[in-house]
Amino acid sequence: MMLTMKLFYLSLLLAPTHAFHNPTPRNVNHVGVYQTKVSRPSLLASKKQVDGLPLVSLGMVNDDAVPQDEMMAKKVKGRKARVVNGYKIASISFLGLTMVMMKMAGIRVSAPYYSVTAALPSGLAYILSGAAYNNRLSSDTYKRLNVFLGKFSFINLVAAAFATEMRNPIWVVPCLIAMVNSIKGYGYGVLGYDKLGKDSPIQDLRSMTNASIKQMFGLAKNFKSAAYQAASITTATMKMAKLVEIVKLITECGDNFDRNVIATRLVRYSKLMLITIISLTLKDAADRDRLEGTTFIELNFMNSVAFASMAAYLSQEAITPLGCAAGFFSLFSAYNGIASILKKRKN
């Protein structure tokens, strides 16, 4: 008996301590529930498998993941607010420039034709502010408008560099704001507000150029599309003629060319460029039967005003075929704008 007791005590001394203490495993919490440490890749994989439930509520997100998401959300919110406000400031600035130009031109037939130079970019910036607010900058329509608003602003800054009388803050500042904001807006359209998109801006510009050429010279799908196509080809031809005139003035006059004349031609070239792209955008909308959209209604009225001012300018001394064509395009755009509003109200 004594030998048995001695052997029992000896076994107790030799036994491992964890057999008696049995501490809680590292992956078990104080209530006995097992917790699994989830790696970052498995988090992303499991996110796809959970329908609509935030990972935070499931206890599957690391402590450092939430602050990063919140930080990105704040960045996106800030970028969106800045680009929207930038468009609004550009629109108001160009509107102020429009009023100044109308006052300088006085009461005459050609006054609207000159002041529409600033009215068009004001309208485009206003449209783009709405697109930015509603997260629509990735649409091909708004990417195109951003590109050409930026080109318009750049050309007018070049014109201001040529002509001393145009180096005025009231002219330079709106163009500078619009150019910077349109570049940012186009970038957000391609890459997103989080800048995580994988599309290449260069490739996107190539695709846009090819699509624009096909839209201008491709077969129209209906009468409305054909009319907008005729309008865009007309102003594109006038634009190219203006560009040839600028090149001749520079090459033939050598160092003695008049800088103010060159600047004036550049401004007119940029205006014809905007009218062309507005007409082409409306042609694309007519092909897709989308003219009832708010953006296209606004573009129709802008197109109508631009062509009406052109018709008045071209018909000051005599009625010309080009003036009559501009008058038709103006009435046609106004009609489509009004018809689209009435159709929307019916629906």
Residue pairs with C-beta under 8 A, 6 or more apart in sequence:
24 30
27 34
27 35
27 36
27 37
28 34
28 35
29 35
35 59
38 46
38 60
38 62
40 62
40 65
43 55
43 60
43 61
43 62
43 65
46 55
46 60
47 55
50 58
55 61
56 66
72 194
75 194
76 193
76 194
79 188
79 193
80 132
80 133
80 135
80 193
82 184
83 132
83 181
83 184
83 185
83 188
84 129
84 132
84 133
86 177
86 180
86 181
86 184
86 185
87 125
87 126
87 128
87 129
87 132
87 181
87 185
88 125
88 126
88 129
89 177
90 121
90 122
90 125
90 174
90 177
90 178
90 181
91 122
91 123
91 125
91 126
91 129
92 122
93 122
93 173
93 174
93 177
93 178
94 118
94 119
94 121
94 122
94 125
94 174
94 178
95 118
95 119
95 122
96 170
96 174
97 118
97 122
97 170
97 171
97 174
98 115
98 116
98 118
98 119
98 122
99 115
100 170
101 114
101 115
101 117
101 118
102 111
102 112
102 115
105 111
105 114
105 115
109 312
109 313
109 316
110 312
110 313
110 316
112 305
112 308
112 309
112 312
112 313
113 309
113 310
113 312
113 313
115 309
116 271
116 305
116 306
116 309
117 267
117 268
117 270
117 271
118 174
119 302
119 305
120 152
120 271
120 274
120 275
120 278
120 302
120 306
121 149
121 152
121 153
121 174
121 178
121 274
123 298
123 302
124 145
124 148
124 149
124 274
124 302
125 149
125 178
125 181
126 298
127 142
127 145
127 295
127 298
127 299
128 137
128 142
128 145
128 146
128 149
128 182
128 185
130 136
130 294
130 295
131 137
131 139
131 142
131 295
132 185
132 188
135 193
136 142
137 143
137 146
137 185
137 186
137 188
137 189
138 189
138 190
138 192
139 189
140 208
140 211
141 281
141 284
141 285
141 295
142 185
142 189
143 186
143 189
143 190
143 204
143 208
144 208
144 212
144 277
144 281
145 277
145 281
146 182
146 183
146 185
146 186
146 189
147 182
147 186
147 205
147 208
148 273
148 274
148 277
149 178
149 182
149 274
150 178
150 179
150 182
150 183
150 186
151 270
151 273
152 175
152 178
152 270
152 273
152 274
153 174
153 175
153 176
153 178
153 179
153 182
154 175
154 179
155 266
155 267
155 269
155 270
155 273
156 171
156 175
156 266
156 267
156 270
157 172
157 175
157 176
157 179
158 266
159 166
159 262
159 263
159 264
159 266
159 267
159 270
160 166
160 167
160 168
160 171
160 172
160 175
160 263
161 167
162 259
162 260
162 262
162 263
162 266
163 259
163 260
163 262
163 263
163 264
164 259
164 260
165 260
166 172
166 263
186 201
187 195
187 201
188 195
190 197
190 199
190 200
190 201
190 204
191 197
191 199
191 201
212 280
215 229
215 280
215 283
215 284
215 287
216 229
216 232
216 233
216 236
216 280
216 283
217 233
220 226
220 229
220 283
220 286
220 287
221 286
221 287
222 286
222 287
224 286
224 291
224 336
225 283
225 286
225 287
227 329
227 332
228 279
228 280
228 282
228 283
228 286
229 279
229 280
229 283
230 325
230 329
231 275
231 279
231 303
231 307
231 329
231 332
231 333
232 276
232 277
232 279
232 280
232 283
234 322
234 325
234 326
234 329
235 272
235 275
235 276
235 279
236 272
236 276
238 272
239 269
239 272
239 273
239 276
242 265
242 268
242 269
242 272
243 269
245 265
246 262
246 265
246 266
246 269
249 257
249 258
249 261
249 262
249 265
250 257
250 262
271 306
274 306
275 303
275 306
275 307
275 310
278 299
278 302
278 303
278 306
279 303
279 329
281 296
281 299
282 291
282 296
282 299
282 300
282 303
282 333
282 336
285 291
285 293
285 296
290 296
291 297
291 300
291 336
291 340
292 340
292 343
292 344
296 340
297 337
297 340
297 341
300 333
300 334
300 336
300 337
300 340
301 333
301 334
301 337
303 329
303 330
303 333
304 330
304 331
304 333
304 334
304 337
305 330
306 330
307 326
307 327
307 329
307 330
307 333
308 326
308 327
308 330
310 323
310 326
310 330
311 323
311 324
311 326
311 327
311 330
314 320
314 322
314 323
314 326
315 323
315 327
